[in-house]
């Protein structure tokens, strides 16, 4: 992009991996003001390596065209980037993400950044056969006050929200047995594909996700972060009835996946698996357990609340029709 200036700031394009240092510093400079939860499983303050990985060229991201830095007196004070994908229902979603140091908010800089992002998105979308099924997307958590106000003023509305819930140990956990015809089995490599298929079946009716590919499966199967000793899977013969997958990082545990097959829903499978998982996690010395769900999934929220989880934070996903 061609560098442009207004007031005390200049918007310029990405100059290469060296810019990752400035962007990582921006996240650090925003985290306290925006109340980023260090124990969250849904938000984080990315490291330099994280930023570098996120900005590597790939389908849906050309950093030299899709990233904009904002500078004042030669120092980065903000950045924006755009990316895109198609969802299960055929919608083309064009997402803009941004960080702006608190001292520069409320001065018109954020509006200029959003205008740049929407302009770049229009350029990208012009080359796609979206047939009118296209939307701008943007994210702002419930504690990002300025970003929330900016998006709403620009005509964005919350399409849905991700809810993060938490449970602190120690706590009492009531037993909830599995149905008699189901049994828990230790994970074995041969279970990889059936488990992946069971997880994808849960998401098949969720239109806001992309359709998984074989490459997605291979990446998941090889993920070194997996902790299969904390995967609790209920089997009915050779079919998976439900699964709860967990992971531990330091003294925080995360319930990564919760799913039950259609044939076994509303029969206590999720409650039994979650109860068993919580009992195991409590013996591992963790201080808190986190999970996330959607605001529209009221049955899941009710289950988690019965088990003692409380709502910690909301992460609205904003959208605006791209015309």
C-alpha positions in Angstrom: 0.0 0.0 0.0 1.0 3.6 -0.5 1.9 5.4 2.7 -0.7 8.1 3.7 -0.5 10.7 6.4 -3.1 12.5 8.4 -2.7 14.6 11.5 0.2 13.2 13.5 0.2 9.7 12.1 1.1 7.8 8.9 -0.5 4.6 7.6 2.0 2.4 5.7 2.2 -1.2 4.5 3.9 -4.2 5.8 7.7 -4.1 5.3 8.5 -7.7 6.2 9.0 -10.0 9.2 10.9 -7.2 11.1 7.5 -5.5 11.6 6.4 -8.4 13.8 8.5 -6.9 16.7 6.5 -3.7 16.6 3.2 -5.6 16.4 4.0 -7.8 19.3 4.8 -4.7 21.3 1.4 -3.2 20.4 -0.4 -6.2 21.9 1.7 -5.8 25.1 0.8 -2.1 25.2 -2.9 -2.8 24.9 -3.4 -5.8 27.2 -3.8 -4.0 30.6 -6.2 -1.3 29.2 -8.3 -3.9 27.5 -8.3 -6.2 30.5 -6.9 -9.2 28.6 -7.3 -12.2 30.9 -3.9 -14.1 31.1 -5.8 -17.3 32.0 -8.2 -17.1 29.1 -8.6 -19.9 26.5 -10.1 -17.5 24.0 -8.0 -14.4 24.1 -4.2 -13.9 24.6 -1.3 -11.6 24.2 0.6 -13.2 21.3 4.4 -13.6 21.5 6.8 -12.5 18.8 6.7 -16.0 17.4 2.9 -16.1 17.4 2.8 -12.8 15.5 5.3 -14.1 13.0 3.3 -17.3 12.4 0.0 -15.4 12.1 1.4 -13.1 9.4 3.0 -15.7 7.2 1.7 -15.6 3.6 -1.1 -18.1 3.0 -4.4 -18.4 1.2 -6.5 -15.6 2.6 -3.5 -13.4 3.7 -0.9 -11.5 1.7 0.8 -9.5 4.4 2.4 -7.0 2.0 -1.1 -6.0 0.9 -3.3 -7.1 3.8 -1.4 -5.5 6.7 -1.3 -1.8 7.6 0.9 -0.2 10.3 0.1 3.2 11.9 3.1 5.2 13.0 3.6 8.4 14.9 7.1 10.0 14.9 8.4 6.8 13.4 7.0 4.5 16.1 4.2 2.0 15.6 1.1 3.0 17.5 -1.4 0.6 15.8 -1.9 -2.0 13.1 -4.6 -3.6 11.2 -4.9 -6.7 9.0 -7.6 -8.4 7.0 -8.2 -12.0 6.1 -11.1 -14.0 4.6 -12.6 -17.5 4.3 -15.9 -19.1 3.2 -18.2 -20.7 5.7 -20.3 -23.9 5.5 -23.4 -22.0 4.3 -21.5 -20.4 1.5 -21.0 -17.0 3.1 -17.7 -15.2 2.3 -16.5 -13.6 5.5 -13.9 -10.8 5.4 -12.4 -10.2 8.8 -10.5 -7.2 10.0 -8.4 -7.3 13.2 -6.6 -4.4 14.8 -4.7 -3.1 17.8 -4.3 0.6 18.7 -2.4 1.9 21.7 -4.8 3.4 24.3 -3.2 6.9 24.1 -4.2 7.1 20.4 -7.9 6.1 20.8 -10.7 8.6 20.5 -8.6 10.7 18.0 -10.0 9.4 14.7 -7.1 7.0 14.2 -9.3 3.9 14.7 -11.8 5.1 12.2 -9.0 5.6 9.6 -7.7 2.1 10.3 -11.2 0.6 9.8 -11.7 2.6 6.6 -8.4 1.2 5.3 -9.5 -2.4 6.2 -12.9 -2.0 4.6 -11.3 -0.6 1.5 -8.8 -3.4 1.2 -11.6 -5.9 1.8 -13.6 -4.4 -1.1 -10.6 -4.9 -3.4 -10.3 -8.6 -2.4 -14.0 -9.3 -2.6 -14.2 -7.8 -6.1 -12.2 -10.8 -7.3 -14.4 -13.4 -5.6 -17.7 -15.1 -6.8 -19.6 -14.4 -3.6 -22.9 -13.7 -5.4 -23.9 -11.2 -2.7 -23.3 -13.6 0.2 -20.5 -11.5 1.7 -20.0 -9.7 5.0 -17.4 -7.6 6.8 -16.4 -9.2 10.1 -14.6 -7.7 13.2 -14.1 -8.8 16.8 -14.1 -6.9 20.1 -14.4 -8.4 23.5 -16.8 -7.0 26.2 -13.8 -5.2 27.8 -12.6 -3.6 24.6 -14.8 -0.5 25.0 -13.4 1.8 22.4 -13.3 -0.9 19.7 -16.9 -1.9 20.5 -18.1 1.7 20.2 -16.2 2.2 16.9 -17.7 -0.9 15.3 -21.2 -0.1 16.4 -20.9 3.4 15.1 -19.7 2.0 11.8 -22.8 -0.1 11.4 -21.6 -3.4 12.7 -23.9 -5.6 14.8 -23.1 -8.7 16.9 -24.0 -11.7 15.0 -23.2 -14.0 17.9 -21.0 -14.2 20.9 -18.4 -16.6 22.3 -18.8 -17.0 26.1 -15.9 -18.0 28.3 -16.8 -19.8 31.5 -14.6 -20.9 34.4 -14.6 -23.2 37.4 -12.1 -22.9 40.2 -10.7 -25.8 42.2 -11.1 -27.1 44.8 -14.8 -27.8 44.5 -17.2 -30.6 45.1 -18.0 -32.7 42.0 -21.0 -35.0 42.1 -20.8 -38.3 40.3 -22.8 -38.7 37.1 -22.5 -42.2 35.6 -22.5 -43.0 31.9 -25.5 -45.0 30.5 -24.9 -48.7 31.1 -24.3 -49.5 27.5 -21.4 -47.1 27.1 -17.8 -47.5 28.3 -14.7 -45.2 28.6 -11.6 -46.3 26.7 -8.1 -45.1 26.8 -7.1 -43.3 23.6 -5.1 -45.3 21.1 -3.7 -44.1 17.7 -6.3 -46.1 15.9 -8.9 -43.9 17.4 -7.6 -40.8 15.7 -9.8 -40.8 12.6 -13.1 -41.9 14.3 -12.5 -39.2 17.0 -11.9 -36.6 14.3 -15.1 -37.6 12.5 -17.1 -37.5 15.7 -15.9 -34.0 16.5 -16.7 -32.8 12.9 -20.1 -34.3 13.1 -20.9 -32.0 16.1 -19.9 -29.0 14.0 -21.7 -30.1 10.8 -24.8 -28.2 11.7 -22.9 -25.1 12.7 -22.9 -22.8 9.7 -20.2 -20.4 11.0 -17.4 -22.8 10.5 -15.5 -23.8 7.4 -15.8 -27.3 5.9 -12.7 -29.3 7.1 -10.3 -30.8 4.6 -7.9 -33.7 4.7 -5.1 -31.3 5.4 -7.0 -30.0 8.5 -7.3 -33.6 9.8 -3.6 -34.3 9.2 -2.6 -31.1 11.0 -4.9 -32.0 13.9 -3.6 -35.6 14.1 0.0 -34.4 14.3 -0.6 -31.5 16.8 2.1 -31.8 19.5 -0.1 -29.9 21.9 -2.5 -32.7 22.2 -2.7 -34.5 25.6 -4.6 -37.7 24.8 -4.3 -38.9 28.4 -6.9 -36.2 29.2 -9.3 -37.3 26.4 -12.4 -38.9 27.7 -14.3 -40.8 25.0 -17.5 -42.9 25.5 -17.9 -45.8 23.1 -21.0 -47.7 22.2 -19.4 -50.8 20.7 -17.3 -49.5 17.8 -19.1 -46.1 17.6 -18.2 -43.0 19.6 -21.2 -41.7 21.6 -19.5 -38.7 23.0 -16.2 -37.0 23.8 -14.7 -34.5 26.2 -11.1 -33.4 25.3 -9.0 -31.5 27.8 -5.6 -30.0 28.1 -3.5 -28.5 30.9 -1.2 -25.5 30.6 0.5 -24.6 33.9 -2.2 -24.4 36.6 -5.0 -23.8 34.1 -7.0 -26.6 32.5 -9.0 -26.2 29.4 -12.0 -28.3 28.2 -11.2 -28.1 24.5 -14.0 -30.1 23.0 -17.4 -31.3 24.2 -19.6 -33.3 21.9 -22.2 -36.0 21.8 -23.6 -37.9 18.8 -27.2 -37.3 17.7 -28.2 -40.7 18.9 -27.0 -40.1 22.4 -28.0 -36.6 23.1 -30.2 -35.7 26.2 -29.2 -39.0 27.8 -26.6 -37.7 30.3 -23.5 -38.5 28.3 -22.0 -35.0 28.3 -22.7 -34.6 32.0 -21.1 -37.9 32.8 -18.0 -37.2 30.7 -17.6 -33.7 32.0 -18.0 -34.9 35.6 -15.3 -37.6 35.1 -13.0 -35.1 33.4 -13.4 -32.6 36.2 -12.6 -35.2 38.8 -9.4 -36.2 37.0 -8.4 -32.5 36.4 -8.8 -31.7 40.1 -6.3 -34.4 41.0 -3.7 -32.8 38.6 -3.2 -29.8 40.8 -4.7 -27.2 38.5 -6.4 -24.1 40.0 -9.0 -23.3 37.4 -10.8 -24.9 34.4 -11.9 -22.9 31.4 -14.1 -23.6 28.4 -16.0 -21.6 25.8 -19.4 -21.9 24.2 -21.8 -19.8 22.1 -24.4 -17.5 23.5 -27.0 -19.2 21.4 -26.2 -22.7 22.8 -28.4 -22.3 25.9 -28.5 -26.0 26.7 -24.7 -26.2 27.0 -24.6 -23.0 29.1 -27.2 -24.6 31.5 -25.2 -27.8 31.8 -22.0 -25.9 32.5 -23.7 -23.8 35.1 -25.1 -26.9 36.8 -21.6 -28.2 37.1 -20.4 -25.0 38.8 -19.0 -22.9 35.9 -19.6 -19.2 35.8 -19.6 -16.7 33.0 -16.3 -14.8 32.9 -16.4 -12.8 29.6 -18.1 -12.3 26.3 -16.5 -12.1 22.9 -19.0 -10.7 20.4 -18.4 -11.4 16.7 -19.5 -8.3 14.7 -20.7 -8.3 11.1 -21.9 -5.9 8.5 -23.3 -6.6 5.1 -20.7 -6.1 2.3 -22.6 -4.4 -0.5 
